[in-house]
Amino acid sequence: MKTLYLAWQDQSSRSWFPIGRLTFDGTTYRFVYVNGAQEAQKKCGFQPLWLFPDLDKIYESPELFPLFTNRILRRSRPDYPDFIQWLNIPAEEKDEITLLGRSGGQRATDSFEVFPSPEPDNEGFYHLYFFVHGIRHRPAESQHRLERLHSGDSLLLMHDFQNPYDNRALLLRTDDDYNVGYCPRYLLEDVFKLLRQPSGAAQTVKVTVERVNLPPTPIQFRLLCTLKAPWPEGFQPFSGSIYQPIESAVAVPESA
């Protein structure tokens, strides 16, 4: 079962909320809203998406919903080879879930992003790729330092207690004390659980630079990182209530 989550950002508060979950079992795509959608509605006025108008229904389709297909760059686009390089995945990769999960499915015209649910890798580790958030809000010297990073460089996680938007925010810091951006907000619950494991867990959660994409690459694709940590016994990713589905009945969009 392949799983992606859909996150939404409120432009006023810049808060991110997981609002939906997409799964694919090899035959059927299913989309459900998660409890984060209700929290986003309560706190920031989030409104259901036109394709999925009811928060408490399961939506099914044999094909990927347009909301998601429209977030995959067409292979016919002249900039597609550059896009694949930004993601650091093989040029022959065609799996839509893989492409969405690595790219985040971000578009300049809206406030949505997708992210994958991790599974243990071959070594039994929690392993997740993500593009660093908040780069545009960092000082110029931090952005210039980011451009001097290299694949394999380590970044340190630093709790930004005084962040005015989220006191759980995790900054990513270089070894010479430049803060180059943030770990995505929707990953924080998992990351904090991993950091709180006993026996010096903070030293076993590793963030490494996967790829630096220099300007004029769009800023949301500027810095690709990987987070890796031992997978604790019994650990379930995104198990908090905010990620759990709201569902009652099946509804199939007319356009599906």
C-alpha positions in Angstrom: 0.0 0.0 0.0 1.5 3.3 -1.1 0.5 6.3 1.1 0.8 10.1 0.6 -0.4 12.9 2.8 -1.7 16.2 1.6 -0.7 19.3 3.6 -2.2 22.8 3.4 -0.6 26.1 4.5 -2.6 29.1 5.8 -1.0 32.1 4.2 -1.8 34.5 7.1 -0.3 32.5 9.9 2.1 30.4 7.7 0.9 27.3 9.7 0.9 23.9 8.0 -1.7 21.3 8.5 -1.9 17.7 7.2 -5.5 17.7 5.8 -5.8 14.5 3.7 -4.4 11.0 3.0 -4.1 9.4 -0.4 -3.5 5.6 -0.7 -3.1 3.3 -3.7 -3.3 -0.5 -3.4 -2.4 -1.2 -7.0 -5.9 -1.0 -8.2 -7.8 1.9 -6.5 -6.8 5.3 -5.3 -8.5 6.5 -2.1 -8.6 9.9 -0.6 -9.8 10.7 2.8 -9.6 13.9 4.9 -7.7 13.6 8.2 -8.4 15.3 11.5 -5.8 18.0 10.6 -8.4 19.3 8.1 -10.8 20.0 11.0 -8.1 21.7 13.0 -7.2 23.8 10.0 -10.9 24.7 9.5 -11.3 25.7 13.1 -8.0 27.7 13.4 -7.6 29.1 9.9 -10.9 28.8 8.0 -9.8 26.0 5.7 -12.5 25.0 3.2 -13.0 21.5 1.7 -11.6 21.1 -1.8 -14.0 21.3 -4.7 -13.2 17.7 -5.8 -13.7 16.4 -2.3 -16.5 18.5 -0.8 -17.4 16.4 2.2 -14.9 16.0 5.1 -16.4 12.7 6.3 -16.4 10.6 3.1 -14.0 8.3 1.3 -13.3 9.2 -2.3 -12.3 6.4 -4.7 -11.1 6.3 -8.3 -9.3 3.8 -10.5 -7.1 6.7 -11.7 -5.1 9.3 -9.8 -7.3 12.3 -8.9 -6.7 15.5 -11.0 -5.7 17.3 -7.8 -2.6 15.1 -7.8 -1.9 14.5 -11.5 -1.8 18.3 -12.0 1.1 18.4 -9.6 3.3 16.1 -11.7 5.4 17.8 -14.3 4.7 16.4 -17.8 7.6 14.4 -19.3 7.1 16.4 -22.5 8.1 19.7 -20.8 11.5 20.9 -21.9 12.4 21.5 -18.2 11.6 17.9 -17.2 15.2 16.7 -17.2 16.1 19.6 -14.8 13.2 18.7 -12.6 14.3 15.1 -12.3 17.8 16.2 -11.4 16.4 18.5 -8.7 14.6 15.5 -7.2 17.8 13.3 -7.5 15.9 10.3 -8.8 16.4 8.2 -11.9 15.3 9.8 -15.2 13.3 6.7 -16.1 11.2 6.9 -12.9 7.5 6.9 -13.9 5.7 6.0 -10.7 3.3 8.8 -9.9 3.3 8.3 -6.1 7.1 8.2 -6.1 7.4 11.5 -8.1 4.8 13.2 -5.9 6.4 12.0 -2.7 9.8 13.3 -3.6 8.8 16.5 -5.3 6.1 17.6 -2.8 3.8 18.4 -5.6 4.2 22.1 -4.9 2.7 24.7 -7.3 3.2 28.5 -7.3 -0.6 29.0 -7.6 -1.7 27.3 -4.3 -0.7 26.4 -0.8 -0.6 22.6 -0.9 2.2 20.1 -0.6 2.3 16.3 -0.5 4.6 14.1 1.6 5.1 10.3 1.8 4.6 8.0 4.7 7.9 6.3 5.4 8.5 2.6 5.7 11.6 0.9 7.2 14.5 0.8 4.7 16.6 -2.3 4.0 18.6 -1.6 7.1 15.5 -1.1 9.3 15.9 2.7 9.5 13.3 5.5 9.3 14.4 7.2 6.0 12.6 10.2 4.5 13.5 12.8 1.9 12.3 16.4 2.1 12.9 19.8 0.7 13.9 22.4 3.3 11.2 24.9 4.1 11.5 28.7 4.9 14.6 29.4 2.8 13.1 32.6 1.4 12.7 33.9 4.9 16.4 33.3 5.9 19.0 36.2 5.8 21.0 36.6 2.6 24.1 35.2 4.3 22.3 32.0 5.3 21.1 31.6 1.7 24.6 32.1 0.4 25.9 29.5 2.9 23.3 27.1 1.7 24.7 27.4 -1.8 28.1 26.2 -0.6 26.7 23.0 0.9 27.5 19.7 -0.7 25.9 16.3 -1.0 26.7 14.3 2.2 27.1 17.3 4.5 25.4 17.0 7.9 22.9 19.4 9.2 22.0 19.8 12.9 18.4 20.0 14.2 17.9 23.0 16.5 14.6 23.6 18.4 13.5 27.2 17.6 11.6 27.8 20.8 11.0 31.5 20.1 9.6 31.0 16.6 6.5 33.3 16.5 4.6 30.9 14.2 5.4 27.6 15.8 7.3 27.1 19.0 8.0 23.5 18.0 9.8 24.6 14.8 13.1 22.8 14.0 15.8 24.8 12.3 18.5 23.2 10.2 22.0 24.5 11.2 25.3 24.0 9.5 28.4 23.1 11.5 29.5 26.7 11.3 26.3 28.0 12.8 24.3 29.1 9.8 20.6 28.4 10.0 19.6 27.5 6.4 15.9 26.7 6.8 13.4 24.5 8.6 12.3 20.9 8.8 8.8 20.8 7.3 6.2 21.3 10.1 4.2 18.2 9.2 7.2 16.0 10.0 7.7 17.5 13.5 5.6 15.0 15.4 7.5 12.0 14.0 10.9 13.8 14.4 10.3 14.7 18.0 9.2 11.1 18.8 12.5 9.9 17.3 14.5 12.4 19.2 12.9 11.4 22.5 13.9 7.8 22.2 16.3 6.7 25.0 20.0 6.0 24.8 21.1 9.2 23.1 18.6 9.2 20.3 19.3 12.8 19.4 22.7 11.6 18.2 21.2 8.9 16.0 18.7 11.2 14.1 20.7 12.3 11.1 19.9 15.0 8.6 22.1 14.9 5.5 22.3 17.1 2.4 21.1 15.0 -0.6 21.4 17.7 -3.3 21.8 21.5 -3.6 20.1 23.0 -6.5 21.5 26.4 -7.2 19.6 29.5 -8.5 17.6 29.9 -10.7 16.1 26.7 -9.4 12.8 27.6 -7.7 13.4 28.2 -4.1 11.1 25.4 -2.9 13.5 22.9 -4.6 16.7 24.5 -3.5 17.8 22.1 -0.8 16.9 18.4 -0.7 17.8 16.5 2.5 17.4 13.1 3.9 16.5 12.2 7.5 17.5 8.9 8.8 17.1 7.3 12.3 16.8 3.9 13.9 13.2 2.6 13.6 12.0 2.1 17.2 10.2 -1.1 18.1 6.5 -0.7 17.6 6.9 2.8 16.0 4.2 3.9 13.6 4.8 6.9 11.4 2.2 9.7 11.5 0.3 8.0 14.2 -0.9 11.1 16.0 -4.6 12.0 15.9 -4.1 14.8 13.5 -3.1 12.3 10.8 -6.1 9.9 11.4 -8.9 9.8 8.8 -12.3 11.2 9.0 -14.5 8.9 7.1 -18.0 7.4 6.9 -19.2 6.6 3.4 -17.7 6.2 -0.1 -18.2 9.0 -2.7 -16.8 8.9 -6.2 -16.2 12.3 -7.8 -18.0 12.7 -11.2 -14.7 13.8 -12.9 -12.8 10.8 -11.6 
